[in-house]
Amino acid sequence: MVSVHVDELGGRLPRPRAAGPAARALGAIPPPVQILVGIVSVQVGAALAKQLFAVAGAAGTVTLRLFFAALVLLLVWRPTLRLGRRAWPVVVGYGLVLGLMNLTFYQALARIPQGIAVTIEFLGPLVVALAGSRRLLDAVWALVAAGGVVLLAETRGDLSLLGMLFALCAGICWGAYILLGAALGNRTSQGNGLALAMAVAAMIAMPAGLAETGAGLLSPWVLVIGLAVALLSSVIPYSLELEALRRIPPRVFGVLMSLEPAVAALAGLVVLHESLQPLQWLALCCVVAASIGATRSASSAG
C-alpha cells in the first residue's frame, strides 16, 4: 500500500527539487489531480500485488516492491552516506517502520478484501490526527470512526480475524511512519533520506521474502510484475504527492488522502472482483468521513 502522507502536526516528507523537462511536465498537472492519480496508482498497484501472492507470496511481493523502489530512488537521488549522527537514527527508524508497515499490510491483503484492509489501516493516521485533542468535535469524529470499526466487527463472519489484526498492526506502523516523516524531513534534504530509508526497508523485508519464496523471486516475469508494483505503489505516487505538497496546504492534501479507503475498495472490486457487503461499505464511509472531518477540524484549529 503505502503512499506518502503529511500529518496535521506539520510534518512533511522531503520534497524533490524541480528540474528538467520531466519535472516541468509534472508541475503542469494540477495538485488535486496529482494526489488523486497517486491514490489510484497506489491501490491499483496493491491489487496487482495481490495477484502475485499465489506465486511470490505476500512477503516475497513486498520484498520485490521495496527492492525495486529503493533501487529507483537511489539511482535518482544518489544520496550520500554522510548524514550525521542526528539523521541516521531517524533514517533507520523510518526504514524499519516502512518495512514492517508493508509486510503487515500485505499479510492483511492476503487474507481480507483490499478495501477492508485499507480502511482498518487508515485508523493509524486518524489516531495521529486526533491525538491530544480535547475538542468535542474531534471526539465526535473519533466516535464515527469507532462506529465504522464496530460495523466491521459485526460483519466479520466472512473476514479473517488474523487479517484484520495484520491490518491494525499496519495502521499502528502507519501512525509511527507519519510521526517519523516529520523528523526525516527536518534532518535530511530533498529525497536523500527517503531513498536510504527505502533501502533499509528493503533489507528488513528481504529475509522474510527469501524464506517464503526463495529462488522463485528471480523468475523473469515475477521480477517484471514486481517492478510494475514498485512503480505503481511507490515511485509514481511518491513523486506525484511530494510535488503536490509543494503547492497546496496540508489540509487540502489530508482531505484528498482521506478518499484512499474508498478508492481501495473500488480497486478491489474492479481488479480483484472483491465485493463488500452494504454494512462494510457503511463502515468504510464512516472512517472516510471521520478522516475528512478530523483533517478539516485540525486545520481550522491551527
C-alpha positions in Angstrom: 0.0 0.0 0.0 2.0 2.5 1.3 1.9 6.2 -0.1 3.5 9.4 1.2 1.4 11.4 3.7 1.5 14.5 5.7 0.2 14.8 9.2 -1.7 17.7 10.7 1.1 18.3 13.2 3.1 19.9 10.3 5.4 17.0 9.4 6.2 16.6 5.8 8.4 14.2 3.9 11.4 15.7 2.0 10.4 17.4 -1.3 12.3 16.9 -4.5 13.8 19.9 -6.3 12.1 20.6 -9.6 14.5 20.5 -12.6 14.4 19.4 -16.2 11.6 18.6 -18.6 10.1 15.8 -16.6 9.8 18.0 -13.5 8.2 20.8 -15.6 5.7 18.3 -17.1 4.9 17.0 -13.6 4.5 20.5 -12.3 2.0 21.3 -15.1 -0.5 18.8 -13.6 -2.9 20.4 -11.0 -2.1 19.3 -7.5 -5.5 17.7 -6.7 -5.2 15.6 -9.9 -1.6 14.6 -8.8 -2.9 13.4 -5.5 -5.9 11.5 -7.0 -3.7 9.9 -9.6 -1.3 8.9 -6.9 -4.1 7.3 -4.8 -5.3 5.4 -7.8 -1.8 4.3 -8.6 -1.2 3.0 -5.1 -4.4 1.0 -5.0 -4.1 -0.4 -8.5 -0.5 -1.4 -7.5 -1.8 -3.1 -4.4 -4.4 -5.0 -6.4 -1.7 -6.1 -8.9 0.5 -7.2 -6.0 -2.3 -9.3 -4.6 -2.5 -11.2 -7.8 1.2 -12.0 -7.4 0.7 -13.6 -4.0 0.0 -17.0 -5.4 3.4 -17.2 -6.9 5.7 -14.9 -4.9 3.8 -14.9 -1.6 2.9 -11.8 0.4 6.4 -11.3 1.9 8.1 -12.1 -1.5 5.9 -9.4 -3.2 6.8 -6.9 -0.5 10.5 -7.7 -1.0 10.3 -7.1 -4.7 8.3 -3.9 -4.3 10.7 -2.4 -1.7 13.8 -3.6 -3.5 12.9 -2.0 -6.9 11.5 1.1 -5.2 14.8 1.5 -3.3 16.8 0.9 -6.5 14.9 3.6 -8.4 15.1 6.1 -5.6 18.8 5.5 -5.0 19.5 6.0 -8.7 17.5 9.2 -8.9 18.8 10.8 -5.7 22.3 9.2 -5.3 22.3 10.1 -1.6 25.5 10.5 0.4 26.0 8.3 3.5 27.4 11.3 5.4 24.1 12.3 7.1 25.3 13.0 10.6 24.6 11.4 14.0 21.1 13.0 14.3 19.9 11.9 10.9 20.9 8.3 10.8 18.7 7.1 13.7 15.7 8.7 12.0 16.5 7.2 8.6 16.9 3.7 10.1 13.8 4.1 12.3 11.8 5.3 9.3 13.0 2.5 7.1 12.2 -0.1 9.9 8.7 1.2 10.3 8.2 1.4 6.5 9.4 -2.2 6.1 7.1 -3.5 8.9 4.2 -1.5 7.6 4.4 -3.1 4.2 5.0 -6.6 5.5 1.9 -6.4 7.8 -0.3 -4.7 5.2 0.5 -7.3 2.6 -0.2 -10.1 5.1 -3.6 -8.4 5.7 -4.2 -8.1 2.0 -3.6 -11.8 1.5 -6.4 -12.6 4.0 -9.1 -9.9 3.7 -10.5 -7.6 0.9 -8.4 -4.7 -0.1 -11.0 -2.1 0.8 -11.4 -3.5 4.3 -7.6 -3.8 4.8 -7.0 -0.1 3.9 -10.0 1.0 6.0 -8.6 -0.6 9.1 -5.1 0.5 8.3 -6.3 4.1 7.9 -7.2 4.2 11.6 -3.5 4.7 12.3 -3.2 8.2 10.7 -6.7 9.1 12.1 -5.4 8.4 15.6 -2.4 10.6 14.9 -4.7 13.4 13.7 -6.9 13.2 16.8 -4.2 12.6 19.4 -4.1 15.1 22.1 -7.2 17.0 21.0 -9.7 17.9 23.7 -12.4 19.4 21.5 -15.9 18.0 21.4 -16.0 17.9 17.6 -12.9 15.7 17.5 -14.5 13.4 20.0 -17.4 13.1 17.6 -15.1 12.2 14.7 -13.5 9.5 16.9 -16.9 8.1 17.7 -17.8 8.0 14.0 -14.5 6.1 13.3 -15.2 3.8 16.2 -18.7 3.2 14.7 -17.0 2.1 11.5 -14.9 -0.4 13.4 -17.9 -1.8 15.2 -19.7 -2.3 11.9 -16.7 -4.2 10.5 -16.7 -6.4 13.6 -20.4 -7.0 13.1 -19.8 -8.2 9.5 -16.7 -10.3 10.4 -18.3 -13.6 9.5 -16.5 -13.8 6.2 -13.4 -12.0 7.3 -10.2 -13.4 8.7 -9.5 -12.2 12.3 -5.8 -12.6 11.7 -6.0 -10.5 8.5 -7.8 -7.7 10.5 -5.1 -7.8 13.2 -2.4 -7.6 10.5 -4.2 -4.5 9.1 -4.4 -3.0 12.6 -0.6 -3.6 13.0 0.0 -1.9 9.6 -2.1 1.1 10.9 0.0 1.4 14.0 3.1 1.4 11.8 1.5 4.0 9.5 0.9 6.3 12.5 4.6 5.9 13.5 5.6 6.4 9.9 3.8 9.8 9.8 5.4 11.0 13.0 8.9 9.9 11.9 8.3 11.6 8.5 8.4 15.0 10.2 11.8 14.2 11.7 13.0 12.8 8.4 12.1 16.0 6.6 13.9 18.1 9.2 17.1 16.1 9.3 17.6 15.2 5.7 17.5 17.1 2.4 15.4 16.5 -0.7 14.9 12.8 -1.3 18.1 11.5 0.2 16.7 10.3 3.5 13.7 8.7 1.7 16.0 6.8 -0.6 18.2 5.5 2.2 15.2 4.6 4.3 13.6 2.7 1.4 16.9 0.7 1.2 16.6 -0.1 4.9 13.0 -1.2 4.4 14.0 -3.5 1.6 16.7 -5.1 3.8 14.1 -5.6 6.6 11.7 -7.3 4.2 14.2 -9.4 2.3 14.8 -12.2 4.8 11.0 -12.8 5.1 10.7 -12.7 1.3 13.6 -15.1 0.7 12.3 -17.5 3.4 8.8 -17.6 1.9 9.6 -17.6 -1.9 13.3 -18.4 -2.3 14.6 -18.6 -5.8 11.1 -18.0 -7.1 11.7 -14.3 -6.7 14.2 -14.5 -9.6 11.7 -15.7 -12.2 11.8 -13.1 -15.0 8.0 -12.5 -15.2 7.8 -12.2 -11.4 10.6 -9.6 -11.5 8.7 -7.7 -14.2 5.5 -7.6 -12.2 7.4 -6.8 -9.0 8.9 -3.8 -10.9 5.4 -2.7 -12.0 4.2 -2.9 -8.4 7.1 -0.8 -7.2 6.5 1.8 -9.8 2.7 1.9 -9.2 2.8 1.6 -5.4 5.9 3.7 -4.6 7.8 5.6 -7.2 4.8 7.2 -9.1 2.7 8.2 -6.1 5.7 9.4 -4.1 6.7 11.7 -7.0 3.2 13.0 -7.5 2.3 13.5 -3.9 5.6 15.2 -3.0 5.2 17.6 -5.9 1.6 18.3 -4.9 2.7 19.1 -1.3 4.9 21.9 -2.6 1.8 23.7 -4.0 -1.2 23.0 -1.7 -1.8 23.4 2.0 -1.7 20.3 4.2 -5.5 20.4 5.0 -6.3 20.0 1.3 -3.8 17.2 1.0 -5.3 15.5 4.0 -8.9 15.7 2.8 -8.0 14.2 -0.6 -5.9 11.5 1.0 -9.0 10.6 3.1 -10.5 9.1 0.0 -8.0 6.3 -0.1 -10.1 3.6 1.6 -12.9 4.2 -0.9 -10.5 4.1 -3.8 -9.0 0.9 -2.4 -12.5 -0.7 -2.2 -13.2 0.3 -5.8 -9.8 -1.1 -7.0 -10.5 -4.3 -5.2 -13.9 -4.5 -6.8 -12.8 -3.7 -10.4 -9.4 -5.5 -10.4 -9.9 -8.4 -8.0 -13.7 -8.7 -8.1 -13.9 -8.3 -4.3 -17.4 -7.2 -3.4 -18.2 -5.7 0.0 -21.4 -6.0 2.0 -23.6 -2.9 2.5 -22.6 -2.6 6.2 -18.9 -2.9 5.2 -19.4 0.0 2.7 -21.1 1.9 5.5 -18.2 1.2 7.8 -15.7 2.4 5.1 -17.8 5.6 4.7 -17.6 6.2 8.5 -13.8 6.0 8.5 -13.6 8.3 5.4 -16.0 10.8 6.9 -14.1 10.8 10.3 -10.8 11.3 8.5 -12.1 14.2 6.4 -13.8 15.8 9.5 -10.7 15.4 11.6 -8.4 16.9 8.9 -10.7 19.9 8.4 -11.1 20.3 12.2 -7.4 20.2 12.8 -6.7 22.8 10.0 -9.3 25.2 11.3 -7.9 24.9 14.8 -4.4 25.8 13.5 
